[in-house]
Amino acid sequence: MGCVEPTHAVDPGLAGSTGEQDLAAAMDRWQRVQASSYSYLLRETCGERSGLGVARVEVIDGRVTKVLPARPTPLDRPYVSTVPELFEQIEAALQQDQGTTRVRYDERLGYPRLVRFDPIPEAVDDERCVSVDDFEITEPGGT
């Protein structure tokens, strides 16, 4: 099973570049926001994890505190990350000599809105596509 096309377009400029400058600019925007508590809707849309569906993720003081799947799934809860952890995963993938990584960042806050990791382009189901939607900064302890 190949990668299902995500609902958001991938920045075409990243297709042929390493994306390291875009990553640095996005991380800078995110650091200026200084958000440690937020929630978002996570979608895993390709590869082995494509059947995991949608989950609401809550981060309080920089830690994932709650994952609420939109529907029950027979698999374990989806792999979830804080925004800084997503940046670390993107940075590690961009430093690999093989594979492709495509990212679309939020223009205002800098968080990754769409990430497509494909460590072995010739392989099937090794991809991981993550969509971050409905992002909301919350107060610590808030809902």
C-alpha positions in Angstrom: 0.0 0.0 0.0 1.6 3.3 -1.1 1.2 6.7 0.4 -2.2 8.3 0.4 -2.0 11.8 -0.8 -2.4 14.2 2.1 -5.1 16.8 2.2 -2.6 19.7 2.3 -0.3 20.4 -0.6 3.4 19.9 0.0 5.6 22.9 -0.7 6.9 22.3 -4.2 10.2 24.1 -3.4 11.1 21.4 -0.9 10.9 18.6 -3.4 14.4 19.2 -4.8 16.1 20.8 -1.7 17.2 19.7 1.7 14.8 22.1 3.4 17.3 23.0 6.2 16.8 26.7 5.7 13.1 26.3 5.8 13.4 24.2 9.0 15.6 26.8 10.7 13.2 29.6 9.8 10.2 27.6 11.1 12.0 26.7 14.3 12.8 30.4 14.8 9.1 31.3 14.4 8.1 28.6 16.8 10.6 29.7 19.5 9.3 33.3 19.3 5.8 32.0 20.1 7.1 30.4 23.3 4.1 28.0 23.4 4.6 25.1 25.8 0.9 24.2 26.1 -1.2 23.5 23.0 -3.5 21.0 21.3 -3.8 19.8 17.7 -5.5 17.2 15.5 -3.1 14.5 14.3 -3.6 12.5 11.2 -1.4 9.7 10.1 -2.1 9.5 6.3 0.3 7.1 4.7 2.5 4.0 5.1 1.9 1.4 7.7 0.3 4.0 10.1 -2.3 5.2 7.6 -5.1 3.2 9.3 -4.6 4.9 12.6 -6.9 7.7 11.7 -7.3 11.0 13.7 -6.5 11.9 17.3 -6.7 15.1 19.4 -3.3 15.6 21.1 -2.9 17.8 24.2 0.5 19.1 25.2 0.9 20.7 28.6 4.2 22.3 29.7 6.0 20.7 26.8 4.8 17.1 27.4 2.1 15.1 25.6 -0.5 14.6 28.3 -3.5 13.3 26.4 -4.3 11.5 23.2 -8.0 11.2 22.3 -8.6 9.0 19.2 -11.5 10.2 17.0 -12.6 6.5 16.8 -11.5 3.3 18.5 -8.7 1.6 16.7 -7.4 -2.0 17.2 -3.8 -0.6 17.1 -2.0 1.1 19.8 -2.6 4.8 20.1 -0.9 6.8 17.3 2.7 7.9 17.8 2.5 11.5 18.9 5.0 14.2 19.3 5.4 17.7 20.7 6.3 20.3 18.2 9.9 20.4 19.2 10.0 16.6 18.9 8.6 16.9 15.3 11.4 19.4 14.5 14.0 16.9 15.8 12.5 14.2 13.6 12.5 16.5 10.6 16.1 17.6 11.3 17.3 14.0 11.7 15.6 13.0 8.4 17.0 15.9 6.5 20.5 14.9 7.6 20.2 11.4 6.2 21.9 10.8 2.9 19.0 8.7 1.6 15.3 9.2 1.4 13.1 12.2 1.1 11.5 14.5 3.6 8.9 17.1 2.6 7.4 19.6 5.0 4.9 22.4 5.0 5.2 24.7 8.0 2.6 27.1 9.4 3.5 30.5 8.1 2.7 32.4 11.3 3.6 30.0 14.1 6.2 27.8 12.4 4.9 24.4 13.6 5.0 21.6 10.9 1.6 21.3 9.3 2.4 18.4 7.1 5.4 16.1 7.1 6.1 13.3 4.7 9.0 11.1 5.6 10.1 8.5 3.0 13.3 6.9 4.1 13.5 4.5 1.2 11.7 5.9 -1.9 11.8 2.6 -3.7 10.2 0.7 -0.8 6.5 0.3 0.0 4.9 1.3 3.3 8.0 2.8 4.9 6.5 6.2 4.6 5.1 8.3 7.4 2.8 11.2 6.7 1.8 13.4 9.5 -0.8 16.1 9.3 -1.2 18.7 12.1 -4.5 20.6 11.9 -6.8 22.6 14.2 -3.7 23.8 16.2 -4.6 25.9 19.3 -2.3 27.4 21.9 -3.7 26.8 25.4 -2.9 27.9 28.9 -1.1 25.4 31.1 -3.8 23.2 32.7 -6.4 24.4 30.2 -8.5 22.2 28.0 
